[in-house]
């Protein structure tokens, strides 16, 4: 599980983005992180994903502590996290398959293993028929599916998504949320920052509201996500 204890983030300018955050997120949870612009949502996700270090407090994933990380420890933490940015950040002149394969290529996996895993994950996100298309030719919704496929290919414990539907229309937004729910149903924890609180009407789940760098509200929905339609 992810555990944060008295976590804060202060930038060199003196600005405090987060104050004494305490919470636990397990891998059987689907969690929305909401709040106004500048509330601290992105900083919170950056700390969870180990792309930034906290100024004080403790963050752990399982038995691994985020504090004072060595390179090999950072690799272990990030291998358990799949990151989905608001903008997919695909390599536009590379194929869909190559974009999805990138984490495995970096890890030095064999061509045979890469091919097998890429095919499997593209089938899950409904893009197997576009494996050889250039990323630049895809629609916005399809590009976000590629980003999710890339995030999930290493079988992480959690997917951390920063406004993954922010640039999509309502129908495509629901498609992406459905896809994240599908992965949640097979045991992946989902942490998604969003401005669109209407998504909670379609997918009731735990909601954490961040306001002025603090946890202003934290509630678990009564509905079991496995029963959602």
NORGITA-V583284 format. One record per pair of residues at least 12 apart in sequence whose C-alpha atoms are under 10 Angstrom apart, sorted by the first residue. I is the first residue (numbers start at 1). J is the second residue. Records with the same first field share a line. If there is no record, write none. Layout:
I = J + J
This chain:
1 = 24 + 25 + 26 + 27 + 28 + 29 + 60 + 61 + 62 + 63 + 157 + 158 + 189
2 = 23 + 24 + 25 + 26 + 27 + 48 + 59 + 60 + 61 + 62 + 63 + 64 + 65 + 157 + 158 + 189
3 = 21 + 22 + 23 + 24 + 25 + 26 + 48 + 58 + 59 + 60 + 61 + 62 + 63 + 65
4 = 20 + 21 + 22 + 23 + 24 + 25 + 47 + 48 + 57 + 58 + 59 + 60 + 61
5 = 20 + 21 + 22 + 23 + 24 + 56 + 57 + 58 + 59 + 60
6 = 18 + 19 + 20 + 21 + 22 + 23 + 56 + 57 + 58 + 59
7 = 19 + 20 + 21 + 22 + 23 + 44 + 47 + 54 + 55 + 56 + 57 + 58 + 59
8 = 20 + 21 + 22 + 43 + 44 + 47 + 53 + 54 + 55 + 56 + 57 + 58 + 213 + 214
9 = 21 + 40 + 43 + 44 + 47 + 52 + 53 + 54 + 55 + 56 + 57 + 213
10 = 53 + 54 + 55 + 56
11 = 54 + 55
16 = 40 + 55 + 212 + 213
17 = 38 + 39 + 40 + 41 + 42 + 43 + 44 + 211 + 212 + 213 + 214
18 = 39 + 40 + 41 + 43 + 44 + 54 + 55 + 210 + 211 + 212 + 213 + 214 + 215
19 = 40 + 55 + 56 + 57 + 212 + 213 + 214 + 215
20 = 56 + 57 + 213 + 214 + 215
21 = 44 + 57 + 58 + 59 + 210 + 213 + 214 + 215
22 = 57 + 58 + 59 + 214 + 215
23 = 59 + 208 + 215 + 218
24 = 59 + 60 + 61
25 = 61 + 158 + 189 + 190 + 191 + 206
26 = 61 + 62 + 157 + 158 + 188 + 189 + 190
27 = 156 + 157 + 158 + 159 + 184 + 187 + 188 + 189 + 190 + 191
28 = 157 + 158 + 184 + 185 + 186 + 187 + 188 + 189 + 190 + 225
29 = 158 + 184 + 185 + 187 + 188 + 189 + 190 + 191 + 205 + 206 + 220 + 225
30 = 158 + 159 + 180 + 181 + 184 + 185 + 188 + 189 + 190 + 191 + 192 + 203 + 204 + 205 + 206 + 207 + 220 + 221 + 225
31 = 160 + 189 + 190 + 191 + 192 + 193 + 200 + 204 + 205 + 206 + 207 + 208 + 218 + 219 + 220 + 221
32 = 161 + 190 + 191 + 192 + 193 + 194 + 195 + 196 + 197 + 199 + 200 + 203 + 204 + 205 + 206 + 207 + 208 + 209 + 218
33 = 45 + 161 + 162 + 163 + 191 + 192 + 193 + 194 + 195 + 197 + 206 + 207 + 208 + 209 + 210 + 215 + 218
34 = 163 + 192 + 193 + 194 + 195 + 196 + 197 + 207 + 208 + 209 + 210 + 211 + 217
35 = 193 + 194 + 195 + 196 + 197 + 208 + 209 + 210 + 211 + 212 + 213 + 215 + 216 + 217
36 = 194 + 195 + 209 + 210 + 211 + 212
37 = 195 + 211 + 212
38 = 210 + 211 + 212 + 213
39 = 209 + 210 + 211 + 212 + 213 + 214 + 215
40 = 209 + 210 + 211 + 212 + 213 + 214 + 215
41 = 162 + 163 + 192 + 193 + 194 + 195 + 208 + 209 + 210 + 211 + 212 + 213 + 214
42 = 161 + 162 + 163 + 193 + 194
43 = 213
44 = 193 + 210 + 213 + 214
45 = 83 + 160 + 161 + 162 + 191 + 192 + 193
46 = 83 + 160 + 162
47 = 59 + 66
48 = 60 + 61 + 66 + 77 + 78 + 81 + 160 + 191
49 = 66 + 74 + 77 + 78 + 80 + 81 + 82 + 83 + 158 + 159 + 160 + 161
50 = 66 + 67 + 69 + 74 + 75 + 77 + 78 + 81
51 = 74 + 78
52 = 66
53 = 66 + 67 + 68 + 69
54 = 66 + 67
55 = 67
60 = 77
61 = 76 + 77 + 80 + 81 + 157
62 = 77
64 = 76 + 77
65 = 77
77 = 156
78 = 156 + 158
79 = 103 + 151 + 154 + 155 + 156 + 157 + 158
80 = 152 + 154 + 155 + 156 + 157 + 158 + 159
81 = 151 + 152 + 154 + 155 + 156 + 157 + 158 + 159 + 160 + 188 + 189
82 = 147 + 148 + 149 + 150 + 151 + 152 + 153 + 154 + 155 + 156 + 157 + 158 + 159 + 160 + 161 + 188 + 189 + 190
83 = 147 + 148 + 150 + 151 + 152 + 156 + 158 + 159 + 160 + 161 + 162 + 191
84 = 144 + 145 + 146 + 147 + 148 + 149 + 150 + 151 + 152 + 159 + 160 + 161 + 162 + 163 + 164 + 192
85 = 144 + 147 + 148 + 151 + 160 + 161 + 162 + 163 + 164 + 165 + 193
86 = 144 + 147 + 161 + 162 + 163 + 164 + 165 + 166 + 167 + 168 + 193 + 194
87 = 140 + 143 + 144 + 147 + 162 + 163 + 164 + 165 + 166 + 167
88 = 140 + 141 + 142 + 143 + 144 + 145 + 146 + 147 + 148 + 150 + 164
89 = 135 + 143 + 144 + 146 + 147
90 = 134 + 135 + 136 + 143 + 144 + 146 + 147 + 150
91 = 134 + 135 + 136
92 = 134 + 135 + 136 + 137 + 138
93 = 133 + 134 + 135 + 136 + 137
94 = 132 + 133 + 134 + 135 + 136
95 = 130 + 131 + 132 + 133 + 134 + 135 + 136 + 137
96 = 118 + 122 + 127 + 128 + 130 + 131 + 132 + 133 + 134 + 135 + 136 + 137 + 138 + 142 + 143 + 146 + 147 + 149 + 150
97 = 114 + 115 + 118 + 119 + 121 + 122 + 127 + 128 + 130 + 131 + 132 + 133 + 134 + 135 + 146 + 149 + 150
98 = 114 + 115 + 118 + 131 + 132 + 133 + 134 + 135 + 150
99 = 118 + 131 + 134 + 135 + 146 + 147 + 149 + 150
100 = 114 + 117 + 118 + 119 + 121 + 122 + 131 + 146 + 147 + 148 + 149 + 150 + 151 + 152 + 153
101 = 114 + 115 + 117 + 118 + 119 + 121 + 149 + 150 + 153 + 154
102 = 114 + 118 + 150 + 153
103 = 150 + 151 + 152 + 153 + 154
104 = 117 + 118 + 150 + 153 + 154
107 = 154
114 = 153
117 = 153 + 154
118 = 131 + 149 + 150 + 153
119 = 131
120 = 149 + 153
121 = 146 + 148 + 149 + 150 + 152 + 153 + 154
122 = 145 + 146 + 148 + 149 + 150 + 153
123 = 149
124 = 145 + 149 + 179 + 182 + 183
125 = 142 + 144 + 145 + 146 + 148 + 149 + 176 + 179 + 180 + 182 + 183
126 = 142 + 145 + 146 + 149 + 179
127 = 142 + 143 + 145 + 146 + 149
130 = 142
131 = 146
140 = 165 + 167 + 168 + 169 + 172
141 = 164 + 165 + 167 + 168 + 169 + 171 + 172 + 173 + 175 + 176
142 = 172 + 176
144 = 164 + 165 + 167 + 168 + 172 + 173 + 176
145 = 164 + 175 + 176 + 179 + 180
147 = 161 + 164
148 = 160 + 161 + 164 + 176 + 179 + 180 + 183
152 = 183 + 188
155 = 187 + 188
156 = 187 + 188 + 189
157 = 184 + 187 + 188 + 189 + 190
158 = 183 + 184 + 187 + 188 + 189 + 190 + 191
159 = 180 + 183 + 184 + 188 + 189 + 190 + 191 + 192
160 = 189 + 190 + 191 + 192 + 193
161 = 180 + 190 + 191 + 192 + 193 + 194
162 = 191 + 192 + 193 + 194 + 195
163 = 192 + 193 + 194 + 195 + 196
164 = 176 + 177 + 192 + 193 + 194
165 = 177 + 192 + 193 + 194 + 195 + 196 + 199
166 = 193 + 194 + 195 + 196
170 = 196 + 199
173 = 196 + 199
174 = 199 + 202 + 203
177 = 192 + 199 + 202 + 203
178 = 202 + 203 + 228 + 229
180 = 192
181 = 203 + 225 + 226 + 228
182 = 226
184 = 225 + 226
185 = 225 + 226
186 = 226
191 = 206 + 207
192 = 207
193 = 207 + 208 + 209
200 = 221
202 = 228 + 229
203 = 221 + 223 + 224 + 225 + 227 + 228 + 229
204 = 220 + 221 + 222 + 223 + 224 + 225 + 228
205 = 219 + 220 + 221 + 222 + 223 + 224 + 225
206 = 218 + 219 + 220 + 221 + 222 + 223 + 225
207 = 219 + 220 + 221
208 = 220
